[in-house]
Amino acid sequence: MLLTINQDNYDKINILYSEKTKNNILTNGDFYRIYYSNKYFTTNGIYLLINLKNVKIDSYFNKIKCIFDKFSNKNIIAFIKNIEHTLLNNSPVKNKTPKYRIDDQLSQNFIKIFGDHNNRVNMLYENLDILLKISGIWCDDTNYGITFRFFINN
């Protein structure tokens, strides 16, 4: 079971960053784990439950792509972009260039979905619950960005 936060309960003052550790995936990189903590709980990462309207699930090479209508989803898109920008602007990483990869996907009106959802490919949804998992911040010699994944909430 995952403890998720929705748009109404998210508060940026509850974000904490770990000390820098060696990034196990990115050669010569570092990683800062993100925690979400309030007086009731602390999570290892941020788990946001979002609802997208008017979406289509497509096969995209060996991955799943969730294409959405930007007008129906403008508020949730702005909310997610704001979270990414705030997390990077307030991070302990300094003197490097931020890479807004969530923003890049959302600006193209799609997100890449992780997990095995082949039974949902080529389907249209009026409403679809999506889980956004933000684990931390990666950085290399010149850039930094959010480590994240989108999942279809079953």
Z-matrix of the N, CA and C atoms (Angstrom, degrees):
N
C 1 1.445
C 2 1.530 1 108.94
N 3 1.325 2 115.70 1 137.16
C 4 1.457 3 121.27 2 177.53
C 5 1.518 4 109.77 3 -111.12
N 6 1.300 5 115.01 4 141.89
C 7 1.449 6 121.04 5 174.57
C 8 1.524 7 106.97 6 -93.24
N 9 1.323 8 116.51 7 113.98
C 10 1.451 9 120.98 8 -176.60
C 11 1.525 10 110.83 9 -109.31
N 12 1.308 11 114.63 10 157.69
C 13 1.458 12 122.57 11 178.34
C 14 1.520 13 106.84 12 -116.34
N 15 1.323 14 116.90 13 139.25
C 16 1.463 15 118.58 14 174.39
C 17 1.531 16 109.55 15 -100.98
N 18 1.290 17 116.05 16 175.92
C 19 1.457 18 122.22 17 -175.14
C 20 1.529 19 111.81 18 -57.20
N 21 1.315 20 117.86 19 -38.34
C 22 1.462 21 121.33 20 -177.15
C 23 1.524 22 113.26 21 -71.20
N 24 1.340 23 117.94 22 -25.38
C 25 1.467 24 121.35 23 -176.42
C 26 1.523 25 114.10 24 -99.81
N 27 1.307 26 117.82 25 -7.05
C 28 1.467 27 121.15 26 -178.87
C 29 1.521 28 110.17 27 -72.67
N 30 1.331 29 116.47 28 134.53
C 31 1.464 30 121.61 29 176.76
C 32 1.528 31 108.46 30 -140.66
N 33 1.309 32 116.88 31 121.17
C 34 1.468 33 121.04 32 -175.33
C 35 1.523 34 113.24 33 -63.90
N 36 1.324 35 118.61 34 -19.01
C 37 1.465 36 119.45 35 178.65
C 38 1.527 37 112.04 36 -70.35
N 39 1.329 38 117.28 37 -12.28
C 40 1.460 39 121.81 38 -179.86
C 41 1.528 40 113.46 39 -90.58
N 42 1.316 41 117.25 40 8.38
C 43 1.471 42 121.43 41 -178.57
C 44 1.522 43 110.58 42 -89.05
N 45 1.326 44 115.47 43 132.60
C 46 1.465 45 122.09 44 175.53
C 47 1.529 46 108.18 45 -127.52
N 48 1.329 47 116.41 46 149.17
C 49 1.460 48 122.39 47 178.20
C 50 1.524 49 109.01 48 -117.71
N 51 1.320 50 116.62 49 139.54
C 52 1.462 51 120.75 50 177.49
C 53 1.532 52 109.24 51 -78.20
N 54 1.295 53 114.16 52 174.20
C 55 1.460 54 119.92 53 170.30
C 56 1.530 55 108.44 54 -68.92
N 57 1.299 56 116.64 55 158.24
C 58 1.462 57 122.50 56 179.13
C 59 1.528 58 109.96 57 -65.36
N 60 1.345 59 115.49 58 135.31
C 61 1.458 60 121.53 59 173.53
C 62 1.525 61 108.40 60 -128.23
N 63 1.325 62 116.01 61 165.54
C 64 1.461 63 120.81 62 177.04
C 65 1.525 64 108.65 63 -70.07
N 66 1.308 65 116.68 64 132.64
C 67 1.460 66 121.60 65 178.93
C 68 1.530 67 108.46 66 -78.68
N 69 1.330 68 116.58 67 121.59
C 70 1.467 69 121.21 68 -177.96
C 71 1.520 70 113.02 69 -77.33
N 72 1.318 71 117.87 70 -14.88
C 73 1.459 72 121.28 71 -176.75
C 74 1.520 73 111.46 72 -103.48
N 75 1.307 74 116.97 73 -40.99
C 76 1.460 75 122.86 74 -176.24
C 77 1.524 76 109.40 75 -95.19
N 78 1.327 77 117.61 76 117.07
C 79 1.452 78 122.19 77 -179.91
C 80 1.523 79 110.06 78 -61.59
N 81 1.322 80 115.69 79 132.87
C 82 1.466 81 123.17 80 -178.64
C 83 1.526 82 112.62 81 58.62
N 84 1.309 83 116.49 82 28.29
C 85 1.458 84 120.31 83 179.91
C 86 1.514 85 112.20 84 -112.74
N 87 1.316 86 114.51 85 169.18
C 88 1.459 87 121.91 86 177.52
C 89 1.524 88 109.38 87 -121.61
N 90 1.325 89 114.99 88 164.78
C 91 1.460 90 120.79 89 -178.87
C 92 1.516 91 109.37 90 -141.94
N 93 1.322 92 115.90 91 138.04
C 94 1.463 93 123.26 92 174.73
C 95 1.529 94 107.16 93 -119.31
N 96 1.318 95 117.36 94 115.56
C 97 1.457 96 120.71 95 177.08
C 98 1.523 97 108.36 96 -72.44
N 99 1.334 98 115.32 97 144.29
C 100 1.461 99 121.59 98 177.01
C 101 1.525 100 108.44 99 -107.00
N 102 1.330 101 115.41 100 137.59
C 103 1.460 102 122.37 101 174.98
C 104 1.520 103 108.77 102 -119.95
N 105 1.317 104 115.58 103 146.28
C 106 1.465 105 120.64 104 171.92
C 107 1.523 106 106.04 105 -113.87
N 108 1.323 107 117.52 106 121.03
C 109 1.453 108 120.79 107 -172.72
C 110 1.524 109 111.05 108 -140.15
N 111 1.322 110 115.55 109 129.68
C 112 1.459 111 120.74 110 171.68
C 113 1.534 112 107.53 111 -131.39
N 114 1.314 113 118.59 112 -167.89
C 115 1.473 114 119.74 113 -175.63
C 116 1.533 115 112.60 114 -71.15
N 117 1.329 116 118.51 115 -11.16
C 118 1.458 117 121.77 116 -177.28
C 119 1.524 118 114.42 117 -102.71
N 120 1.327 119 117.92 118 -30.63
C 121 1.464 120 120.29 119 -174.59
C 122 1.526 121 110.74 120 -160.89
N 123 1.332 122 114.51 121 164.46
C 124 1.466 123 122.85 122 172.19
C 125 1.519 124 107.07 123 -133.72
N 126 1.331 125 116.11 124 132.01
C 127 1.462 126 119.81 125 176.83
C 128 1.514 127 109.75 126 -116.48
N 129 1.291 128 115.06 127 149.93
C 130 1.455 129 123.53 128 176.27
C 131 1.529 130 106.15 129 -87.19
N 132 1.309 131 117.67 130 89.13
C 133 1.455 132 123.33 131 -173.32
C 134 1.515 133 109.61 132 105.82
N 135 1.313 134 115.50 133 174.52
C 136 1.456 135 121.95 134 177.99
C 137 1.519 136 107.36 135 -113.43
N 138 1.327 137 116.79 136 128.82
C 139 1.458 138 122.59 137 179.16
C 140 1.525 139 107.67 138 -118.00
N 141 1.324 140 115.95 139 104.99
C 142 1.458 141 121.70 140 -178.08
C 143 1.518 142 110.27 141 -105.44
N 144 1.315 143 116.31 142 128.57
C 145 1.453 144 121.49 143 175.15
C 146 1.526 145 107.49 144 -97.80
N 147 1.325 146 115.16 145 119.14
C 148 1.465 147 120.45 146 -178.85
C 149 1.520 148 109.48 147 -123.56
N 150 1.303 149 115.80 148 156.05
C 151 1.450 150 120.94 149 178.36
C 152 1.519 151 108.32 150 -118.65
N 153 1.329 152 115.98 151 124.42
C 154 1.458 153 121.16 152 176.38
C 155 1.520 154 108.98 153 -106.53
N 156 1.312 155 115.30 154 142.30
C 157 1.462 156 121.79 155 -179.29
C 158 1.526 157 109.77 156 -108.63
N 159 1.317 158 115.71 157 147.91
C 160 1.464 159 122.23 158 176.28
C 161 1.529 160 111.64 159 53.66
N 162 1.326 161 115.36 160 68.13
C 163 1.464 162 120.84 161 -177.64
C 164 1.515 163 110.81 162 -119.39
N 165 1.325 164 114.26 163 156.88
C 166 1.458 165 122.15 164 174.20
C 167 1.519 166 107.54 165 -129.01
N 168 1.313 167 116.03 166 134.28
C 169 1.460 168 122.39 167 177.04
C 170 1.521 169 107.68 168 -99.08
N 171 1.327 170 116.72 169 121.18
C 172 1.459 171 123.12 170 -179.04
C 173 1.519 172 111.05 171 -122.96
N 174 1.309 173 115.27 172 155.06
C 175 1.450 174 121.22 173 170.96
C 176 1.523 175 107.58 174 -79.84
N 177 1.319 176 116.19 175 136.06
C 178 1.460 177 121.54 176 -177.85
C 179 1.519 178 107.24 177 -135.39
N 180 1.319 179 117.13 178 96.87
C 181 1.461 180 123.45 179 -169.59
C 182 1.528 181 107.53 180 53.73
N 183 1.332 182 119.20 181 -119.25
C 184 1.466 183 120.83 182 178.39
C 185 1.521 184 111.74 183 -98.83
N 186 1.320 185 116.90 184 15.48
C 187 1.461 186 120.76 185 -176.64
C 188 1.518 187 110.42 186 -121.90
N 189 1.316 188 114.79 187 176.87
C 190 1.454 189 121.82 188 178.87
C 191 1.527 190 108.06 189 -112.54
N 192 1.308 191 115.13 190 135.57
C 193 1.460 192 121.63 191 -178.68
C 194 1.529 193 108.33 192 -119.35
N 195 1.320 194 116.12 193 132.17
C 196 1.457 195 122.48 194 177.97
C 197 1.533 196 107.52 195 -107.79
N 198 1.321 197 115.41 196 108.66
C 199 1.464 198 121.90 197 -178.34
C 200 1.521 199 107.43 198 -97.31
N 201 1.325 200 116.81 199 131.47
C 202 1.464 201 120.14 200 -174.92
C 203 1.520 202 111.52 201 -130.00
N 204 1.316 203 114.44 202 160.24
C 205 1.459 204 122.68 203 176.96
C 206 1.530 205 108.33 204 -81.71
N 207 1.329 206 117.27 205 120.74
C 208 1.465 207 120.04 206 -175.18
C 209 1.520 208 113.06 207 -69.66
N 210 1.308 209 118.52 208 -29.37
C 211 1.463 210 120.51 209 -178.51
C 212 1.524 211 111.67 210 -74.08
N 213 1.313 212 117.52 211 -41.30
C 214 1.468 213 121.36 212 178.82
C 215 1.519 214 112.28 213 -68.64
N 216 1.323 215 116.76 214 -22.08
C 217 1.459 216 122.14 215 -172.99
C 218 1.526 217 113.40 216 -117.11
N 219 1.321 218 117.72 217 16.78
C 220 1.472 219 120.11 218 -172.95
C 221 1.526 220 113.23 219 -59.54
N 222 1.339 221 118.76 220 -36.52
C 223 1.466 222 120.41 221 -179.09
C 224 1.521 223 112.14 222 -69.17
N 225 1.332 224 117.53 223 -44.66
C 226 1.461 225 120.18 224 -179.18
C 227 1.530 226 110.44 225 -70.22
N 228 1.321 227 118.03 226 -34.11
C 229 1.468 228 121.49 227 176.51
C 230 1.521 229 109.86 228 -63.44
N 231 1.327 230 117.06 229 -46.60
C 232 1.464 231 121.19 230 178.64
C 233 1.529 232 110.79 231 -61.68
N 234 1.329 233 116.48 232 -39.76
C 235 1.465 234 121.63 233 179.01
C 236 1.532 235 110.95 234 -61.87
N 237 1.319 236 117.65 235 -47.76
C 238 1.465 237 121.32 236 -178.79
C 239 1.528 238 111.14 237 -66.61
N 240 1.323 239 116.94 238 -43.37
C 241 1.469 240 119.80 239 177.64
C 242 1.529 241 110.54 240 -60.04
N 243 1.321 242 116.57 241 -40.77
C 244 1.458 243 121.06 242 179.51
C 245 1.526 244 111.19 243 -63.10
N 246 1.330 245 116.98 244 -40.42
C 247 1.467 246 120.05 245 178.00
C 248 1.523 247 110.18 246 -60.71
N 249 1.331 248 116.80 247 -47.62
C 250 1.467 249 119.72 248 -179.45
C 251 1.524 250 110.95 249 -60.16
N 252 1.313 251 117.57 250 -47.41
C 253 1.464 252 121.03 251 -178.91
C 254 1.532 253 110.81 252 -62.79
N 255 1.322 254 117.33 253 -42.49
C 256 1.469 255 121.31 254 179.84
C 257 1.523 256 111.40 255 -65.14
N 258 1.336 257 117.08 256 -44.68
C 259 1.461 258 120.34 257 179.21
C 260 1.523 259 111.24 258 -60.09
N 261 1.314 260 117.31 259 -43.35
C 262 1.461 261 120.08 260 -178.73
C 263 1.535 262 111.73 261 -72.66
N 264 1.317 263 116.75 262 -39.88
C 265 1.471 264 119.62 263 179.92
C 266 1.521 265 112.39 264 -66.93
N 267 1.324 266 117.75 265 -31.01
C 268 1.468 267 121.71 266 -178.62
C 269 1.519 268 113.35 267 -96.71
N 270 1.316 269 117.32 268 1.72
C 271 1.464 270 120.91 269 -176.40
C 272 1.526 271 110.87 270 -70.82
N 273 1.328 272 115.88 271 163.09
C 274 1.467 273 119.43 272 177.31
C 275 1.528 274 113.30 273 -75.04
N 276 1.326 275 118.58 274 -4.68
C 277 1.464 276 121.79 275 -179.70
C 278 1.532 277 108.92 276 -77.73
N 279 1.317 278 115.70 277 129.49
C 280 1.466 279 121.05 278 -179.37
C 281 1.528 280 110.16 279 -129.51
N 282 1.309 281 116.19 280 155.43
C 283 1.469 282 124.03 281 174.43
C 284 1.529 283 113.58 282 61.56
N 285 1.333 284 116.03 283 33.02
C 286 1.461 285 121.64 284 175.19
C 287 1.516 286 108.17 285 -134.78
N 288 1.323 287 116.87 286 164.27
C 289 1.461 288 121.86 287 -176.90
C 290 1.526 289 110.26 288 -92.34
N 291 1.341 290 117.42 289 124.57
C 292 1.465 291 119.29 290 178.05
C 293 1.520 292 111.79 291 -72.33
N 294 1.322 293 116.04 292 141.99
C 295 1.461 294 123.45 293 174.68
C 296 1.521 295 107.33 294 -114.40
N 297 1.319 296 116.10 295 113.14
C 298 1.464 297 121.77 296 -176.04
C 299 1.533 298 109.25 297 -93.14
N 300 1.318 299 117.01 298 79.69
C 301 1.466 300 121.20 299 -174.26
C 302 1.524 301 113.05 300 -76.57
N 303 1.319 302 117.41 301 -31.41
C 304 1.468 303 118.70 302 174.65
C 305 1.524 304 108.26 303 -67.09
N 306 1.310 305 116.59 304 -47.28
C 307 1.463 306 122.54 305 178.61
C 308 1.528 307 110.22 306 -56.53
N 309 1.330 308 116.87 307 -42.51
C 310 1.471 309 120.62 308 179.76
C 311 1.530 310 111.28 309 -58.61
N 312 1.328 311 117.19 310 -45.73
C 313 1.465 312 120.12 311 179.44
C 314 1.523 313 110.83 312 -65.48
N 315 1.327 314 116.20 313 -48.63
C 316 1.460 315 120.15 314 -177.15
C 317 1.528 316 111.80 315 -62.10
N 318 1.312 317 117.62 316 -34.97
C 319 1.467 318 121.29 317 178.98
C 320 1.520 319 112.21 318 -67.27
N 321 1.332 320 116.40 319 -19.97
C 322 1.466 321 120.89 320 177.07
C 323 1.530 322 111.72 321 -97.69
N 324 1.340 323 116.58 322 9.89
C 325 1.469 324 123.87 323 176.38
C 326 1.525 325 113.71 324 63.13
N 327 1.328 326 116.53 325 36.29
C 328 1.459 327 120.32 326 173.08
C 329 1.518 328 109.54 327 -154.71
N 330 1.333 329 114.90 328 162.42
C 331 1.456 330 121.88 329 169.26
C 332 1.525 331 107.45 330 -134.50
N 333 1.326 332 116.02 331 151.14
C 334 1.452 333 121.57 332 175.97
C 335 1.519 334 108.07 333 -89.53
N 336 1.323 335 115.63 334 129.68
C 337 1.459 336 122.36 335 -177.15
C 338 1.526 337 109.56 336 -101.12
N 339 1.327 338 116.50 337 136.03
C 340 1.457 339 121.63 338 175.78
C 341 1.519 340 109.52 339 -99.39
N 342 1.305 341 116.05 340 154.10
C 343 1.456 342 121.28 341 178.95
C 344 1.516 343 110.78 342 105.91
N 345 1.304 344 114.77 343 170.45
C 346 1.460 345 121.81 344 -178.55
C 347 1.525 346 109.35 345 -92.93
N 348 1.317 347 115.70 346 100.15
C 349 1.466 348 121.25 347 -179.01
C 350 1.530 349 110.52 348 -126.60
N 351 1.316 350 116.46 349 34.39
C 352 1.465 351 120.49 350 -177.86
C 353 1.521 352 112.45 351 -60.28
N 354 1.336 353 116.90 352 -25.12
C 355 1.462 354 119.87 353 178.32
C 356 1.529 355 111.90 354 -73.56
N 357 1.314 356 117.88 355 -7.80
C 358 1.460 357 122.03 356 -179.40
C 359 1.531 358 112.65 357 -107.23
N 360 1.320 359 117.61 358 -1.65
C 361 1.464 360 121.86 359 -176.10
C 362 1.527 361 110.34 360 -66.69
N 363 1.327 362 114.75 361 144.60
C 364 1.472 363 123.72 362 179.97
C 365 1.528 364 112.42 363 60.63
N 366 1.313 365 114.85 364 37.93
C 367 1.459 366 120.29 365 177.88
C 368 1.522 367 109.96 366 -121.81
N 369 1.330 368 115.29 367 148.86
C 370 1.456 369 122.41 368 176.64
C 371 1.523 370 109.46 369 -104.12
N 372 1.334 371 116.14 370 142.82
C 373 1.458 372 121.46 371 178.94
C 374 1.513 373 109.60 372 -131.97
N 375 1.319 374 115.22 373 134.47
C 376 1.459 375 119.76 374 174.38
C 377 1.527 376 109.80 375 -72.31
N 378 1.332 377 116.58 376 -39.73
C 379 1.468 378 124.23 377 176.99
C 380 1.517 379 108.30 378 -138.99
N 381 1.323 380 116.15 379 137.98
C 382 1.455 381 120.05 380 178.20
C 383 1.522 382 108.54 381 -143.25
N 384 1.352 383 115.87 382 125.25
C 385 1.462 384 120.48 383 177.35
C 386 1.519 385 109.32 384 -83.03
N 387 1.323 386 115.02 385 129.48
C 388 1.459 387 123.22 386 -178.27
C 389 1.524 388 108.56 387 -121.63
N 390 1.312 389 116.10 388 138.88
C 391 1.460 390 121.85 389 174.78
C 392 1.526 391 107.83 390 -102.48
N 393 1.317 392 116.26 391 123.97
C 394 1.464 393 122.13 392 173.96
C 395 1.518 394 107.17 393 -104.67
N 396 1.323 395 115.85 394 117.85
C 397 1.467 396 121.67 395 177.95
C 398 1.531 397 107.82 396 -106.08
N 399 1.315 398 116.25 397 119.76
C 400 1.464 399 122.55 398 175.75
C 401 1.518 400 106.98 399 -110.32
N 402 1.327 401 116.64 400 116.50
C 403 1.461 402 121.41 401 -174.63
C 404 1.517 403 113.63 402 -93.61
N 405 1.315 404 116.81 403 -37.97
C 406 1.456 405 118.81 404 -176.31
C 407 1.506 406 111.66 405 175.90
N 408 1.323 407 114.26 406 -159.71
C 409 1.463 408 121.95 407 -178.33
C 410 1.522 409 108.60 408 -125.10
N 411 1.317 410 115.59 409 126.91
C 412 1.461 411 121.58 410 175.08
C 413 1.529 412 107.85 411 -96.62
N 414 1.309 413 116.82 412 154.58
C 415 1.460 414 119.48 413 171.44
C 416 1.518 415 109.38 414 -151.47
N 417 1.324 416 114.26 415 147.82
C 418 1.457 417 121.28 416 175.67
C 419 1.529 418 107.10 417 -121.35
N 420 1.321 419 117.64 418 -157.80
C 421 1.465 420 120.24 419 -176.59
C 422 1.524 421 113.30 420 -63.93
N 423 1.321 422 117.84 421 -31.52
C 424 1.465 423 120.03 422 -173.61
C 425 1.527 424 115.40 423 -125.38
N 426 1.334 425 118.36 424 -21.34
C 427 1.468 426 122.00 425 -172.55
C 428 1.522 427 111.75 426 -127.70
N 429 1.331 428 114.46 427 166.69
C 430 1.460 429 121.08 428 172.75
C 431 1.519 430 109.67 429 -154.08
N 432 1.339 431 115.13 430 157.30
C 433 1.460 432 119.30 431 -178.05
C 434 1.519 433 111.44 432 -167.74
N 435 1.307 434 115.57 433 -179.47
C 436 1.457 435 123.53 434 -177.20
C 437 1.530 436 110.41 435 -86.93
N 438 1.325 437 116.73 436 138.33
C 439 1.458 438 122.33 437 169.34
C 440 1.522 439 106.34 438 -93.59
N 441 1.338 440 116.66 439 120.11
C 442 1.460 441 120.41 440 -172.50
C 443 1.519 442 110.87 441 -150.17
N 444 1.317 443 114.34 442 163.94
C 445 1.467 444 122.44 443 172.08
C 446 1.519 445 108.98 444 -150.77
N 447 1.340 446 114.95 445 146.68
C 448 1.451 447 121.75 446 172.96
C 449 1.526 448 108.28 447 -107.29
N 450 1.329 449 116.57 448 138.97
C 451 1.452 450 123.26 449 177.25
C 452 1.521 451 108.80 450 -131.47
N 453 1.333 452 116.89 451 149.78
C 454 1.461 453 119.67 452 170.18
C 455 1.521 454 106.86 453 -79.35
N 456 1.313 455 116.35 454 128.95
C 457 1.459 456 121.43 455 179.47
C 458 1.523 457 108.66 456 -79.30
N 459 1.321 458 116.53 457 120.23
C 460 1.464 459 120.77 458 -178.34
C 461 1.514 460 110.87 459 -85.61
